[in-house]
Each structure stands twice: as C-alpha cells, then as structure tokens.
Amino acid sequence: MLELDPWFFSLLPLLFFTVFLFKWLGIPSKKLPPSPPKLPIIGNLHQLGFHPHRSLWSLAQKYGSGLMLLRLGRVPLLVVSSVDAAREILKTHDLIFSNRPKSSIAVKLFYDKDVAFSPYGDYWRQVKSICVLHLLSNKSVQSFRDVRKEETDLMIQKIKEASSSSSSSSLVNLNEMFLSLTNDTVCRVALGRKYTGSEEKRNFKELLGALMELLRVFNVGDYIPWLSWVNRINGLDAKLEGVSKRFDEFLEGVVKEHMDNDGGGVKDEGQQDFVDILLQIQRDNMLGFPVHRDTVKALILDMFAAGTETTYTVLVWSMAELLRHPKVMKELQNEVRETARGKMDITEDDLEKMPYL
C-alpha cells in the first residue's frame, strides 16, 4: 500500500492557507479589476449596507476607476461607474454580459419560462420574438392608445377632485394615483380589464405588491448556497410558495376566462389584449415552435413586473425632482401651456413638440 511522506501532512496547513490567501484576500491569479478587501464566505456582502446604490458609489470612488469587482458570496459582481466602461460592456461585449444571475425566487414565480430572467440562448430568442413582434410592436402599442388616454384622463379627473375637496386641505397623494394609473393601464392592456371592485382591487393590489416585494428580497441561498436552509426558518420559502400558488391560480383563471370568451374564434386586432394575442400564437403555432401554458403565464407576469413598478417609480421621482427644482418646473409648465393653447388636452402626438419635456 502507498505510504504518504510525513512532510505531506505538515505542508497541508500551508497549502490551505495559501489557497485562502488567493481566494479571499484578493491575490489575483489573473488580471482583474480592483476590488475592496473581502471576508471569507460572504465576500463583500457586508459592505453593501441598507442602501446598496450609495455603498457601491462610495466603494467605486475609492477602489474603481470605471470598473470594480466585488464578490457577493460565490457570485462575482462587476461594478461599472464610467461612461466609457459602460459603452464597452453594453455595446462591444454585450453578449458576454447579457445573462442575469440565476434567481431561485424568479425561477419559482415566473415558471422558469419568462423572458426577463431567462439566460441568453434559443429559448430567450424565441420568447423575445413574441414580445418584439407581437406584444410590443409599434402596431400593438398604438392599438392601446385609447386605453392610455382614458386612464390618464381618469387620473387627471381624480387629481382635480382631490385638490378641490375641502376635506383634503388641497394635499394630493400622487403616489397612490400614479400606482393606480400604471396598474389599471397594464391590467387593461394585458388582461383586457381592470380590477375596480373594492375587494377585488385590494386583493389584486396586495398580490402584485407581494410579487414585487419578493423580487426585491435578499435571498442568501443565491449567494451562499449551503445557507439556503435559512429560508425555511425566516419564512421566505413559505411566503414564496404561497404567493406563487396564489398568482398561478389567478393567471389560470385569466387564461380560462379568455379561452371561454373566445369561443374558438379570433378577435379583431383592436379588441385583442396580450392574453388574446398569446393564446392565438399558441393555438395557431404562428412562430413555428410550441408556446406552453407556463410560457403564456410567465410572459403575462413579465408585463406586470416590468410595466408597473418601473413606470410608477419614474413618475414619482420625476415629480419629486420637479418639486426640488422650481425653475425647471416653471419652464416645463410654460412649454405645456404653450402646447395646450386653444386645446382641451395634450395628446401623445403633442409630445414631439415638447423638446424640454
């Protein structure tokens, strides 16, 4: 039997220590962007804090000259903080950086079938073609123009009523109105209806809020896999399972309702919502590859995840910035009033005449 030299055992601690230095203390095996010191196992996770965008900016000022490499557990994170570096990555090397990190929460919620979280490849190209050619084509977007106008007019009317109400002291909560605007618009475009009943609307709003909250949550298992058991203790696994089940039941009901109302026929283009379009693609095999039921539900969820929170956030922050810069607001008000002169309201066509906006 082969006998190991005693010196081998004496060298083991030195070997492990050397590996530790290379892996965790930043001694590079190849040329990498600068990186702040990291801790074993967690890497740089402890340096993100409660405001990651501020922490990343501060670290980039200290360690990065356009590029900085962090290690979040086992996941490498490249921080880009210059225009030239961003152009190089997003334009020259876009395919290399095209994939999102794998998220176990997104996999569960989106059936591992959506376009936003799918890795670059054949399936991603297929579902992207559905979005680009059918759901978000210029023709499709224009077909929902009346929906956008009706919901915007309704919000303006609500603002007028709230600002003239004596009980409100002329204070108007635009956050709630912007959220209602985006939710109702996306609902009508994607599902063909909005949820207006008090209980129905409250349940849908609560469910959508739970979805967005889960997408923002920190899942330690994605960064340190052997700590995934923590999610069973802190309740994340149970919450994820509950929200996933409720949304699946909701989406199944939506799809079934559309199939029952369809009666096997095809609606006119102006009457179709996203679910109608997806079911027609599925039924007629329009793209030459099968579109499964889970793909239909995943793409519907994509519309809500991408179309509500982002639009709502842009509206809220834009209004906040205007309030912080009165001169800018005054200039914009003058442009709006000039464009609206002699008209009842401003349409989407008028936006091209408003360069300052």
C-alpha positions as CSV (number, residue, x, y, z in Angstrom):
1,M,0.0,0.0,0.0
2,L,1.2,3.5,-0.8
3,E,2.5,5.4,2.2
4,L,2.5,9.2,2.3
5,D,5.5,11.1,3.4
6,P,5.0,12.8,6.8
7,W,6.1,16.0,5.2
8,F,3.0,15.9,3.2
9,F,0.8,16.3,6.3
10,S,3.0,19.1,7.6
11,L,2.5,21.0,4.3
12,L,-1.2,20.7,4.3
13,P,-1.9,23.7,6.6
14,L,0.4,25.8,4.5
15,L,-1.4,24.7,1.3
16,F,-4.8,25.6,2.8
17,F,-3.5,28.9,4.0
18,T,-2.2,29.7,0.5
19,V,-5.5,28.8,-1.1
20,F,-7.2,31.0,1.5
21,L,-5.0,34.0,0.5
22,F,-5.6,33.6,-3.2
23,K,-9.3,33.1,-2.9
24,W,-10.4,35.5,-0.2
25,L,-7.7,38.1,0.3
26,G,-7.5,39.2,-3.3
27,I,-4.2,37.9,-4.5
28,P,-5.1,37.6,-8.2
29,S,-4.5,34.6,-10.3
30,K,-5.2,36.7,-13.4
31,K,-5.6,40.4,-14.1
32,L,-8.9,41.5,-12.6
33,P,-10.4,44.9,-11.9
34,P,-9.6,46.4,-8.5
35,S,-11.5,45.1,-5.5
36,P,-12.0,46.1,-1.9
37,P,-10.9,43.7,0.8
38,K,-13.4,40.8,1.3
39,L,-14.2,38.4,4.1
40,P,-14.2,34.6,3.9
41,I,-17.5,33.1,2.7
42,I,-19.6,36.3,2.5
43,G,-17.0,38.2,0.4
44,N,-18.1,41.9,0.1
45,L,-21.8,41.4,1.1
46,H,-21.3,43.2,4.4
47,Q,-20.2,46.3,2.5
48,L,-23.5,46.8,0.7
49,G,-25.5,48.0,3.8
50,F,-29.1,49.1,3.6
51,H,-28.6,51.5,0.6
52,P,-26.6,49.4,-1.9
53,H,-26.6,52.2,-4.6
54,R,-24.9,54.6,-2.2
55,S,-22.5,52.0,-0.9
56,L,-21.5,51.0,-4.5
57,W,-20.9,54.6,-5.5
58,S,-18.7,55.1,-2.4
59,L,-16.7,52.0,-3.0
60,A,-16.3,52.8,-6.7
61,Q,-14.9,56.2,-5.8
62,K,-12.3,54.6,-3.6
63,Y,-11.4,51.4,-5.5
64,G,-12.6,51.7,-9.0
65,S,-11.5,53.7,-12.0
66,G,-14.5,52.8,-14.1
67,L,-14.5,49.2,-13.1
68,M,-14.6,47.4,-9.7
69,L,-15.0,43.8,-8.9
70,L,-17.0,42.6,-5.8
71,R,-17.6,39.1,-4.6
72,L,-21.1,38.6,-3.1
73,G,-20.7,35.2,-1.6
74,R,-19.8,33.0,-4.5
75,V,-21.3,35.5,-7.1
76,P,-18.9,37.9,-8.8
77,L,-20.3,41.4,-9.3
78,L,-18.7,43.9,-11.8
79,V,-19.5,47.5,-10.9
80,V,-19.3,49.9,-13.8
81,S,-19.0,53.6,-13.0
82,S,-17.8,55.3,-16.1
83,V,-19.5,56.1,-19.5
84,D,-16.6,54.6,-21.5
85,A,-16.6,51.3,-19.5
86,A,-20.4,51.1,-19.7
87,R,-20.3,51.6,-23.5
88,E,-17.6,48.9,-23.8
89,I,-19.7,46.4,-21.8
90,L,-23.2,47.2,-23.1
91,K,-22.2,47.6,-26.8
92,T,-18.9,46.0,-27.6
93,H,-19.2,43.0,-25.3
94,D,-23.0,42.9,-24.8
95,L,-23.3,39.1,-25.4
96,I,-20.8,38.3,-22.7
97,F,-22.7,40.3,-20.1
98,S,-26.2,39.5,-21.4
99,N,-27.2,37.0,-18.7
100,R,-28.8,37.8,-15.4
101,P,-27.6,36.0,-12.2
102,K,-29.8,33.0,-11.5
103,S,-32.5,33.9,-9.0
104,S,-34.3,31.0,-7.3
105,I,-37.2,33.3,-6.4
106,A,-37.7,34.4,-10.1
107,V,-37.5,30.8,-11.2
108,K,-40.3,29.9,-8.9
109,L,-42.5,32.9,-9.6
110,F,-42.0,33.0,-13.4
111,Y,-42.1,29.3,-14.0
112,D,-38.5,29.5,-15.3
113,K,-40.2,30.4,-18.7
114,D,-40.2,34.2,-18.9
115,V,-38.0,36.5,-21.0
116,A,-36.6,38.8,-18.3
117,F,-34.8,36.2,-16.3
118,S,-34.1,33.6,-18.9
119,P,-30.4,33.0,-19.9
120,Y,-29.3,34.1,-23.4
121,G,-29.9,31.3,-25.9
122,D,-32.5,29.7,-28.2
123,Y,-35.4,29.9,-25.7
124,W,-34.7,33.5,-24.8
125,R,-34.6,34.5,-28.5
126,Q,-37.9,32.7,-29.1
127,V,-39.8,34.3,-26.3
128,K,-38.2,37.7,-27.1
129,S,-39.6,37.4,-30.6
130,I,-43.1,37.0,-29.2
131,C,-42.6,40.3,-27.2
132,V,-41.0,42.3,-30.0
133,L,-43.1,41.1,-33.0
134,H,-46.5,40.7,-31.3
135,L,-46.9,42.2,-27.8
136,L,-44.7,45.3,-28.0
137,S,-44.6,46.0,-31.7
138,N,-45.4,49.6,-32.8
139,K,-48.7,48.5,-34.2
140,S,-49.7,46.8,-31.0
141,V,-48.6,49.7,-28.8
142,Q,-50.6,52.1,-30.9
143,S,-53.7,49.9,-30.7
144,F,-53.8,50.6,-26.9
145,R,-53.5,54.3,-27.3
146,D,-57.2,54.9,-26.3
147,V,-56.6,52.8,-23.1
148,R,-53.7,55.0,-22.1
149,K,-55.6,58.2,-22.8
150,E,-58.7,57.0,-20.9
151,E,-56.7,56.0,-17.8
152,T,-54.7,59.3,-17.9
153,D,-57.8,61.4,-18.2
154,L,-59.3,59.5,-15.3
155,M,-56.2,60.2,-13.1
156,I,-56.4,63.9,-14.0
157,Q,-60.0,64.0,-13.0
158,K,-59.2,62.4,-9.7
159,I,-56.5,65.0,-9.1
160,K,-58.9,67.8,-9.8
161,E,-61.5,66.3,-7.4
162,A,-58.9,65.7,-4.7
163,S,-57.4,69.1,-4.9
164,S,-60.8,70.9,-4.8
165,S,-62.0,68.8,-1.8
166,S,-62.2,70.9,1.4
167,S,-61.5,67.8,3.5
168,S,-58.2,67.1,1.8
169,S,-56.7,70.6,2.6
170,S,-55.6,70.6,-1.0
171,L,-53.0,67.9,-0.4
172,V,-53.0,65.2,-3.1
173,N,-51.2,61.9,-2.7
174,L,-49.8,61.4,-6.1
175,N,-48.1,58.2,-5.2
176,E,-51.4,56.3,-4.9
177,M,-52.7,57.9,-8.1
178,F,-49.6,57.0,-10.1
179,L,-49.7,53.5,-8.8
180,S,-53.4,53.1,-9.7
181,L,-52.7,54.6,-13.2
182,T,-49.9,52.1,-14.0
183,N,-51.7,49.1,-12.6
184,D,-55.0,49.9,-14.3
185,T,-53.3,50.6,-17.6
186,V,-51.2,47.4,-17.6
187,C,-54.3,45.4,-16.5
188,R,-56.4,46.6,-19.4
189,V,-53.6,46.1,-21.9
190,A,-52.5,42.7,-20.6
191,L,-55.7,41.2,-19.3
192,G,-58.4,43.2,-21.1
193,R,-59.9,44.5,-17.9
194,K,-59.0,46.3,-14.6
195,Y,-60.0,45.2,-11.1
196,T,-62.2,48.0,-9.9
197,G,-64.3,46.4,-7.2
198,S,-63.1,47.4,-3.7
199,E,-62.3,43.8,-2.6
200,E,-61.2,42.6,-6.0
201,K,-58.9,45.6,-6.4
202,R,-57.5,45.3,-2.9
203,N,-56.7,41.6,-3.4
204,F,-55.0,42.2,-6.7
205,K,-53.0,45.1,-5.4
206,E,-51.9,43.0,-2.4
207,L,-50.9,40.1,-4.6
208,L,-49.0,42.4,-7.0
209,G,-47.3,44.1,-4.1
210,A,-46.2,40.7,-2.7
211,L,-44.7,39.7,-6.0
212,M,-42.7,42.9,-6.3
213,E,-41.6,42.6,-2.6
214,L,-40.3,39.0,-3.3
215,L,-38.3,40.2,-6.3
216,R,-36.6,42.8,-4.2
217,V,-35.8,40.5,-1.2
218,F,-32.3,39.3,-0.4
219,N,-32.1,35.5,-0.8
220,V,-29.0,34.3,0.9
221,G,-29.2,30.9,-0.8
222,D,-28.5,32.5,-4.2
223,Y,-25.1,33.8,-2.9
224,I,-24.1,31.2,-0.3
225,P,-25.9,28.0,-1.4
226,W,-25.2,26.0,1.7
227,L,-27.1,28.6,3.8
228,S,-30.4,28.0,1.8
229,W,-31.8,26.3,4.9
230,V,-32.1,29.8,6.5
231,N,-35.1,30.5,4.2
232,R,-37.1,27.7,5.9
233,I,-36.6,29.4,9.2
234,N,-37.2,33.0,8.3
235,G,-40.3,32.1,6.4
236,L,-39.1,33.1,2.9
237,D,-39.7,29.6,1.4
238,A,-43.3,29.5,2.8
239,K,-44.1,33.1,1.6
240,L,-42.7,32.3,-1.9
241,E,-44.7,29.1,-2.1
242,G,-47.9,31.0,-1.1
243,V,-47.5,33.9,-3.5
244,S,-46.5,31.6,-6.3
245,K,-49.6,29.4,-5.8
246,R,-52.0,32.4,-5.5
247,F,-50.6,34.0,-8.7
248,D,-50.8,30.8,-10.6
249,E,-54.5,30.4,-9.6
250,F,-55.1,33.9,-10.6
251,L,-53.4,33.5,-14.0
252,E,-55.1,30.2,-14.7
253,G,-58.4,32.0,-14.1
254,V,-57.4,34.7,-16.5
255,V,-56.4,32.3,-19.2
256,K,-59.5,30.2,-18.8
257,E,-61.7,33.2,-18.9
258,H,-60.2,34.3,-22.2
259,M,-60.5,30.9,-23.7
260,D,-64.2,30.6,-22.6
261,N,-65.0,34.1,-24.0
262,D,-63.0,33.4,-27.2
263,G,-65.2,30.5,-28.2
264,G,-62.5,29.3,-30.6
265,G,-62.6,32.4,-32.7
266,V,-60.2,35.2,-33.3
267,K,-60.9,38.8,-32.1
268,D,-60.3,41.8,-34.2
269,E,-56.8,43.3,-33.6
270,G,-58.2,46.4,-31.9
271,Q,-60.0,44.2,-29.4
272,Q,-57.2,41.9,-28.5
273,D,-55.3,42.2,-25.2
274,F,-52.0,40.5,-24.5
275,V,-53.6,37.3,-23.3
276,D,-55.7,37.0,-26.5
277,I,-52.5,37.5,-28.6
278,L,-50.6,34.9,-26.7
279,L,-53.4,32.3,-26.9
280,Q,-53.7,32.9,-30.7
281,I,-50.0,32.4,-31.1
282,Q,-50.2,29.2,-29.1
283,R,-53.3,27.9,-30.9
284,D,-52.1,28.7,-34.4
285,N,-48.4,27.8,-33.9
286,M,-47.6,31.1,-35.5
287,L,-43.9,31.1,-34.7
288,G,-43.0,27.5,-35.6
289,F,-42.3,26.4,-32.0
290,P,-44.6,25.3,-29.2
291,V,-45.7,28.0,-26.7
292,H,-46.6,26.2,-23.5
293,R,-49.2,27.3,-20.9
294,D,-46.5,28.2,-18.4
295,T,-44.8,30.4,-21.1
296,V,-48.1,32.3,-21.5
297,K,-48.4,32.9,-17.8
298,A,-44.8,33.8,-17.4
299,L,-45.0,36.5,-20.1
300,I,-48.1,38.0,-18.6
301,L,-46.2,38.2,-15.3
302,D,-43.3,39.9,-17.1
303,M,-45.7,42.6,-18.3
304,F,-46.7,43.4,-14.7
305,A,-43.2,43.1,-13.2
306,A,-41.7,45.4,-15.9
307,G,-44.6,47.6,-16.6
308,T,-45.9,48.7,-13.3
309,E,-43.2,49.3,-10.7
310,T,-40.8,50.9,-13.2
311,T,-43.3,53.3,-14.7
312,Y,-44.7,54.2,-11.3
313,T,-41.2,54.9,-9.9
314,V,-40.2,57.1,-12.9
315,L,-43.4,59.2,-12.4
316,V,-42.9,59.6,-8.7
317,W,-39.2,60.5,-8.9
318,S,-39.8,62.9,-11.9
319,M,-42.4,64.7,-9.9
320,A,-40.2,64.8,-6.8
321,E,-37.3,66.3,-8.9
322,L,-39.6,68.9,-10.4
323,L,-40.6,70.0,-6.9
324,R,-36.9,70.2,-5.9
325,H,-36.2,72.4,-8.9
326,P,-38.8,75.1,-9.2
327,K,-37.1,76.8,-12.2
328,V,-37.2,73.5,-14.2
329,M,-40.9,73.1,-13.2
330,K,-41.7,76.6,-14.3
331,E,-40.0,76.1,-17.7
332,L,-41.9,72.8,-18.2
333,Q,-45.2,74.4,-17.2
334,N,-44.7,77.2,-19.8
335,E,-44.0,74.6,-22.5
336,V,-47.1,72.6,-21.6
337,R,-49.3,75.7,-21.6
338,E,-47.9,76.8,-24.9
339,T,-48.5,73.4,-26.5
340,A,-52.0,73.2,-25.0
341,R,-53.1,76.7,-26.1
342,G,-56.5,76.5,-27.6
343,K,-56.9,72.8,-27.0
344,M,-58.8,70.8,-24.4
345,D,-55.9,68.5,-23.6
346,I,-52.5,67.2,-24.8
347,T,-52.2,64.0,-26.8
348,E,-49.3,61.7,-27.4
349,D,-48.8,63.4,-30.8
350,D,-48.0,66.7,-29.0
351,L,-45.1,65.2,-27.1
352,E,-42.9,65.6,-30.2
353,K,-43.5,69.3,-30.0
354,M,-42.2,69.5,-26.4
355,P,-38.4,69.1,-26.5
356,Y,-37.9,70.4,-23.0
357,L,-40.1,67.6,-21.6
